[in-house]
Amino acid sequence: MSTKSSLRERFGPRVQLQDVVRLASGSHARFLLKSKRHAAKGPQAALALTKRHMPLAEAHAAVARLFDDGETIVDVPVVEDAAVFVRELAECNVVATVL
């Protein structure tokens, strides 16, 4: 029995990552993100940031700071409409303010 097949039997199939559909155009913006500690929906908030061309590692770090500290400042590379971005983050229990 090979190691690969024994791992597959033990842990199941590999997780398939979805590709994030990124926005085509927009402007750079800086936001103050606030949330009650441990209340933000982290994966959805990170996807909202990566959708706007923020690298996944940076989005994860920002959401982790938000989760632990309750606020963080982020530079978002591509924002098509600030109101849409704010509304999308509000669904993740995050209040976003343009700086």
Secondary structure by P-SEA (a helix, b strand, c coil): ccaaaaaaaaccccbbbbbbbcccbbbbbbbbbbccccccccaaaaaaaaaacccaaaaaaaaaaaaacccbbbbbcccccaaaaaaaaaaaccccccc
